């Protein structure tokens, strides 16, 4: 990488499924101080990078929205990304959502899918998903927006792309309930159902893993402390490897049956043990806390 490229700053490519929230993500990035370019054909990425290098730091953070509105030009994105990553550190954010959610969103705004042609909205979604398969596989960050409203998505983008001091990697530790489904954006999943469930204790049933009584109960169980110590130790070389490979974000999901007791306790304990990992900023989220 040349000195001009190092001084030019960060470049983030924002892409993904139509209806998954690209505009919301772009607006959130703009609010964070990123210079956002919308609907840029992949062939224009190299000239844009040339411009940022000539600007010598005037544009320290550039986000580029690239999507199927570029029609046939969009097919060049994978090749363009490979070529540009040899020259600059570029991240790719991919926004996704379940097909049925995307259909409802298009129906709500009464607009056709850009690729549906004479077919249905679902036809357009399936065509787009096929075209984006390779792009999704090369993404640095994938956000599934199926359960998000626009405010929740903006918050997620803010959490991921706000400067985190000297951190080279942002780790999200996410508690969840298996009965509500696996988190689609999880890189690693840990199952806490090997521990006794506080739900069956009438006193603790209405409480959560954020209450001291539940925390003490969970950590007193055989294997709880041993697991969390061993898992934290196993994750440290993984996080170091992510940094060497320039993977800036990861999600470690910690699950139990309902996402209310055991997973919440263990997610918080894991975060405490990883808080001092070099170059890592740790954030804790509870996906299903508060759900009935």
N, C-alpha and C positions, 0 to 999 in steps of 0.2 A: 504494500500500500504506500502510495506516495505521500509526501508531507502535505500537499494540497488536499488530498483525500482525507487525511486525518483531521485537518482543520475544518473541513467542510461540514462536519457534524453528522447527525443521525438521519437515516432515511427509512421510512416505514411504508411498506406497500399494504394498502387496505383493500381486500377483495372478499369474495364469498358469494353466497346465494342471494339472488334478488329477493327483497323482502325480509332479509335477516337482520337489517339494521345498519347498513353501511353509512347512510346519511347521518344517523344518530351518532355513530362512532366518529365520523368526520367532524361533526359539530363539537363533540366532547374534546377531541384532540385540538381543535382550533381554540377552544376555551382555555386549554392548558398551554397555549403559546406555540403550538405547531403551525407551520405554514402549510396549508392544505391545498392540494391541487386535485380537482374532481374530474373524473371521466377522461383520464389521460390514456391514449393508446400506448401499448407496450413499446412501440417503436420510438416513442418520444421520451422514454426513460433515460436513455443515454444522454441526449442533449440537456435534459433537466439536471442530471448529475454534473455535467460539464459546467452548467451555470452555477450550481452551488459551490463548486470548487473555485470558480473564478470570483465568486462573491466573498471568498476568504472569511467565512464565519458569520456573514450577515444573515444567513439562513441556517441557524444551528440545528433546527429540527424540521424536516420536511416529511409530510405524509401525503402519499399519492393514492387516490382511489382509482382502481382499475377493475373494470367489470365487463359483462357481456354486452353492455350498451355499445361497446366498440365493435360488435358483430364479429366478422371474420378476423379482424385485427387482434382480437383477444387471444386467439390460438397461439400467438407468438410469445405469450407471457412466460411460460416455463423456460424457453430458450433464452429470453431476455434476462430472466432472473439468474440463471446459471452464469451467464456472461458477466453480469454486473457484480455478482458476489465474488468474482475473482478480483475485482477492482476495489470494492467498497464493502463495508459491513452493512448489510441491508437485512431488515427484518420483514417478515410477512405475517400480517394479521388476517386470519380467515374467519368470517362470520357465517354461521350455519344455523339451521333450525329444521325441525321435523317437517315433512312434506305437508301434513294436514294443517300445521300451524301456518305455513307459508300460503296455502290455499285460502285460509280464513283471512289472512292479512290482505291479500289481493282482492278478495271479495269485499272486504270492508271499505277499501278505497275505490272500488269499482274501476280498476285499471287492469288491462291485460298483462300477462307475463311477456317480457320482451322476446322470448323465444317460442311462444305458443303457436304463432302463425294461425292456421285455420283450425288448430286443435283446441284442447281445453287448457286451463291453467295448469293442471297436473301434468299434461304432456310437456308444457314448457319447462316446468320444474325438473322433470326427469331428464329432459334434454340438457338442461343447464348442469345438472349434477354429473352427468356423464362427461361433459366438457371440463368440469372443474376437478375431477378426481385426482389428476396428477398435481394440480396446484395445491389442493388441500393437503396432500401427502408431504409437500415441501414446506408447509407453514411452520413458523416458529411459535405462534400463539393461535389457538382455536377457541372461539367463544361460541357456545351453543346458546342461542337467544330464545329458545322455545318457551321458556317459562319467564322471560323478562318483559317488563314494560320498558318504555323508552327511558324512564328515569333510572331504572335498575341497570340497564345497559350502559348508560352514561357513567354511572357510579363505578361499574366494573372497568370500563376503559380508563377512568380516572385513577383507579387503584393500580392498574397495570402499567400505566405510562406516565404517572407523576414521578419526577425524579426522586430516587430513594438514596440520596447521599452518594456514598462511594460504592454502593452495592452493585455488583455485576450480575446478580441473579435475584429475582423476586420469587419467593416460594409462598404459595397459598396452601395452607392446611385447611381442608374443608371437611367438616363433619356432615354426615348425611344418614338417612334411613334407607336400608335396603328395600323396604316395602314400597318406597316411592321411586325406586329405580336407581341404577348406577349413574353417577355424574358423567356425562358424555365427554367432558374435557379433562378427566383425570388422567394423569400420567402413571400414577401408582395408586393401588387400592389396598387398604388394610382392613381386616374384618375383626371387629371387637366382640362378636357374638360368642366367643369362647369364654367370656366372663359372665357371671350370674347377672340377670337383668333386674335392676332396681324397680322396674315397672311392677313386679310382683309383690313388692313391699308396699302396703297401703299407705304408709307414712310418706314414702319417697315418690310414690306414683305422680302426684301433682307437681313435684319439684323437677328441676332440670340439672344437667351436669354443671351448671354455673353456681349451684348451691353447694355450700361446704359439706353438708351432710351426705349428699350424693357423691361428691368428689372423694371423701374419706372412705365411703363404702366401696367404691369402685377400686381405688388404689390399694385397699386392704385385701383384695381377692388374690388368690394364688395365681401367680404368673403375670399380674398386671404390671408391676414395677419392672420385672425382668424383661417383659416384652418391650416396654417403652424405652428402656435403656438400650436394649439390643437393636431395636428398630432405628433409633436415633443414630446409633453408632454406624449402622449399615448405610444410612442415608447420607452421612457426611462425605464419603468418597464419591457418591453419586452426584451430589451437589457440586463438588469440586470438578468432576468430569463435565457436568453441564456448562460450567464456566469456561473450561478449556475448549469446549465445542461451540462457544458463543450462543448457547441456549439461554435466553434471558429470563424466561418464565417457566414455572412448572406448578402442577397441582398435585398434592398428595391428599387423597381422599381417605377418611377414616370413618368406617361405617358401623352401625349397629342396627337393630331391627327398625326402630322408629326415628333415630337421629335425635333423641332427646336427652338421653342419660350417658351411657357408656362412651359413645363416640365423641360427645362434647367434652367430657373429662379428658379422654385420651388425646384428643386434638390439641387441647390447651397444654397438656403436659409435654407433648411432642414439640410444640412451638417453643416452650421454655428451654428445652434441651438443645434446640437447634438455633436459638437466638444468637449464640456467639459464633456460629459457623462463619468462617472468613468469607467476606464478599457477598453475603446473603442477607436480604431483608425478608423477614418472615411476617406473614399476615395470616390471621385466623378468621375463618368464616363458618357459620353454622347454617347450612342450607335449609334444614327441615325443622329447626327449633321453632316451636310455636304452632306447628301443624298438629291437628287432631288425628 
